[in-house]
Amino acid sequence: MTRKALLRTLYAFGLACVPLAGIAQVHYPVKPIRWIVPFPPGGSTTIIARLLSQKVTESWGQQVVVDNRGGGNTIIGTEAMVRSAPDGYTILQVTSTHVINPSLLPTPYDAVKDFAPIGTLVATETLLVATLSLPANNLQELIALAKAKPGQINFGSSGSGTTNHLAMELFAIMAGIKLQHIPYKGAGPGVTDLMGGQIQLFSNNALPLTPLVKSGKIKAIAVSGEKRLRSLPDVPTFTQGGLPGYEVKSWQGLLAPAKTPKVIIDKLSQEIARILQTHDISETLINMGADPFVSTPQEFAALIKRDLVRYAKLIKDANIKLDKDSRT
């Protein structure tokens, strides 16, 4: 037998010993990937999903399709991903809401056991904004107004129990004020009503809010964190505004169904990490008010477990409960 014939025989025998599923994993991806966002279009999750998914499409040559599945406090979109095949062709973008929900309402999945963490995407500070007609232009004026009108100042959130809902509840507790909560099915609809004056306050990460502040459609009151945002240098921190100790940082990340092969998880994780560390993406995110946040699947898994405990304590301390009618 010639050397070429021997090599062909060995190669064919080797492939025959590899399960078909294993061959598919080696060549992943070979078809479009569905990137589920469990919020309606218009919020920061969609902005980041479209930005990153386009880069993955360009890099791998397979279309990555963003699928907005809002509602149910992100449960609708999350359950759709959990029920998908664990083959890497359906992934889910989550926010800190993923670790908040279990402390507030029953979920048809386990926040840890039913998922395979891929990695984090961004970390964001909380930006407090107001409708232009609100007669308060800074934190102290807002607190004074709320104390003069207890329960009459309202705020919107992207859903009951979401990070921005808890951020406002924490603000109210620390400031000693009472606010009325109006939940929406995502940041987009809430911000639209804020611009129209239907609600008075909104708290979210800076990504979808920064352009509206810069264009004068809404006004910024304060931002969490130790320093001002590079994208909004004129907006003081809560500490600078007279409320030290207010710290609310949230994150976004990617999950796959449990039992997704490790080789696929690692490939997705490494590609997302590479994209986040490119100069153009990093600068784009920072200028929008988000910090690129790279982590391994193992590090993200540890973060999820840690924040499950942290938010459970906050919810208990603030005595936050969800009525059935308040779920979005």
N, C-alpha and C positions, 0 to 999 in steps of 0.2 A: 504494500500500500504506500502510495506517495505521501510526502509530508502534508501537502494540501488536502488530500483526501482524508488523512488522519485528523487534521484540524477540523475539517467539516464534520466528521463523524463525532468528535468530542463536543463540538459546539452544539450539534443537534441533540446529543444525549444530555448535555447540560441543561438546555432549554426544556427538554422533556421532563427533567426532574424539578423544575420550578413551577409551582402552581400558577394557574392563569391569573389569579388575583395578584400574585406577587409580580408577574410581568407587568400588569396594569399599573401597579404602584410605582415600579421603576420608571415608567414612561409618563407618569402623571405630570400635568393634566393632558387629556386627549379629547376633551369636550368642554363646552362652556361651564363656568362656575357661577352658582347663584349666591350672591352676597346679600343676606337678609338684614334689613334695618327695621327694628320693631317700633318705629315711630313714623308718623306721616312725613312727607317731604317738607323741606323748609328749615329744619333744625340743624344743629351742628353735626349730628351723626351722619346725616345725608351728605353734608358738605365734605366731610372727611372720607366717607365711603366712596363718593364719586372721584375725589382726588386720588385716592390710593388705588382703587380698582382699575382706573385707567392706566396707571403705571404697571400694574400686574398684567393687564391685557397686552400692553406694549412689550413687556419683557418675555412673557410666555407664549404669546401668539394665540392665545385662547381667550374668547370674550368673557369678561367678568361682569355679570349683570346685577345691578343694584335693584333689590326688590323691597320696597317699603311696605311693611305689614304692621301698621299702627293699631293701637287699641288694647284694652285689657291690662293697662299698666305694663305694657311690653310683653304680656303673657301670650298674646295671639301669635306674634311673630316668633317668639322663643319656642313655643310648642311646635310650630311648623318645622323649625329646624330640628328639634329633638326627634320628630317622627321621620326625618329624612334618613336615607341610607348613609351609613358611616364610611363614605368613600371619598370624602374631600371635595365633593362637588356641590355641597350646600354648607355655607358657613354663616355665622351670626355675629353681627357687631353689637356689643352690649355696652351699657354704661354702668355706673355704680348702682343704678336701679335694680340690677340683677341680684345684688346682695342685700337690697333693702326689702324687696317683695316678700321673702319668706317670713319676715317679722310682722307683716301687716295683713297678709291674706293667704289663703291656701293656693298652692300652685300645682299644676298637674305634672310636675317634674321635680327632681331634686337638684338644687342649685349647684351641687358639687358632683354627685355621682353620675348624672346624666350628660356630662359635658367633658370634652377634651380641650383644655386651654391651648390656644395657639400663641398668644402674646398680647401685650398691651400696645396701644396706638398713640394716645396722647394723654396728658394730664392737664387739667384746666382749673383756674381759679374761678370764683363766683363773682359775677358782675351784677350789681343791683341798678336797675334802670326804672325810669318813670315816664308817664305820659307828659307831654309838654304843658298841659293845662294844670298839672298838680302844683299848688302853691308852695313848693319846697324844692330848693336847688342843691341842698347838701344834706348830710346825714343828720346833723343836729336839728335843722329845720324840719326834716321829715319826722324825727322822733317827737319833736314838740307838737307837730300837727296831729300825729297819731294819738298822743296823750290827750290832746284837746278834744278829739273826736274818736273815742274808743270804739272799735268795731266798725267804724264807718269807712275806713281806708281799706281797699281791697287789693289783692295781688293775685296774679295768675301763675300757673305752673304748667309744666308739660305732662302733668298727671298726678293724681293723689299718691303720695308715697315716693315720688321721684326725688332725686337729689336736690333739685331746685325747690321743691316743696319743703323738704326738711331744712334746707338752708334758710328759708324765710321763717320757719317755725323757730329755729335757733336764734335768728335775729330778733324776733319778737320777744323771746324769753330773755335774752341778754339786755335788750333795750327797755324791757318792762312795759311793752305796749301790746295792744290787741288788734289783730288784723283779720280781715275776712278772706278766706281762701276760695278761689275759683279755679277748679282743675280743667285742663284741656287735654285733648288727645295728641299732644305733641307741642313742641315749642312754636312751630310755625303759626298755627291758628291763634295761640295766645299773644304772640308778638303783633300779629295783624290787628287784634282787638286793642292792644296797647297803643298802637299808632293811631287808631281811630278814636281813642278816648273811652272805650267801653270798660276798660279796666285801668287801674291807676299805677300799679307796680308790677314788675316782673323780675325774676332772678334766674340767671342762666349763666353758662360759660360765655365767654366773649365772642366766640366765632360768628354766630348769626347776628349778634347785637352791634358789633363794632361798626360795620358800614352804616347802620341806621343812626348811630350816635354821631358819626362823622358828617353825615348828610343833614343832621338837624331834625330828623323825624322823631326821635326820642331823646331823652337826656339821661346821662349817667350820674348816679349818686355816689357810689363807692365800689371798690373791688377788694376781694379778700386777698390774703397773701402778705408777704413781708415787703414787697416793693410794687410800684406801679407797673402797669402793663406797658410794654414798648409800643403797642398799637394805640394806646390811649394815655399818653403821658400826663395829661392834665387832670385825670380822674384820680382822686386820693384813695388811699387804702382805708379800710374800716378803722384801723388804728389811728391813722392820721385824721380821720373824721371824728374821733372821740370815742370809739368803741373797741378798745384793745382786747385781744384774745379771740376775736372772731376769725376762725379759720375753717374754711370749707373748700377743700380741693377734691375734685372728682376725676375719674378716669374713664377711658373707653378702651375696649379690647375686642379680640376676636376669639370665638369659640367654635368648636366643631362637635358633632354628636359623639357621645362616648363610644369607644371601640374603634374609632377611626385609626387606621394603622399609623404607628409612630413615624414611619418613613415619610408619610404624607404630612403629618403635623409638623415635623422638623423642616420639611421643604417649604411649607407655607410660612412658618415662623421666621426662617432665615431670609426669605424673600421680602417679607414685610419689614423686617429689621433693616435690611439693606436699603430699601426705598426710604424709610424714615430718616436714615442717616445721610441721604444725598443732600447736597447743598441747597438745591432749588426747593425741594419739599420741606426741608427743615426751616428755611427762611420763610416760606409761604405760611407755614403753620404758626411760627412765632409772630409774624406780622399780623396774623388774624387773632392772636391772643391765646394760642395753645402751645404747650411745650411738647415736642416729640418725646415719647415715653417708650423706650425699647426694653423688653424683658423676654426671658426664655419661657417656654411653656411651664417649666417647674416654678419659676418665680411668679408667674401670673397665677398659678394654682394656689401658691402660698398667700398671695395678696387677696384672692377671693375668700379664702378661709378666714383670714385676719379681719377683713372688712365685714363679713357676716356677723362677727362678734361685736365689732365697733358700732355698727349701725343699730344692732339690736339694743345696745345700751342706750344710744341716743333716743331711739323711739320710745323706750321704756321711761327714760327720764323726762321726756317731753309729753308723755302720756298721749301719743299720737295713735289714733284708731281710725280705721276706714269703715264707713257704712257701705252697704252694698250699692247704694245709689251714687256714691262718690267715686266709684271706680270708673276709670276711663278706658 
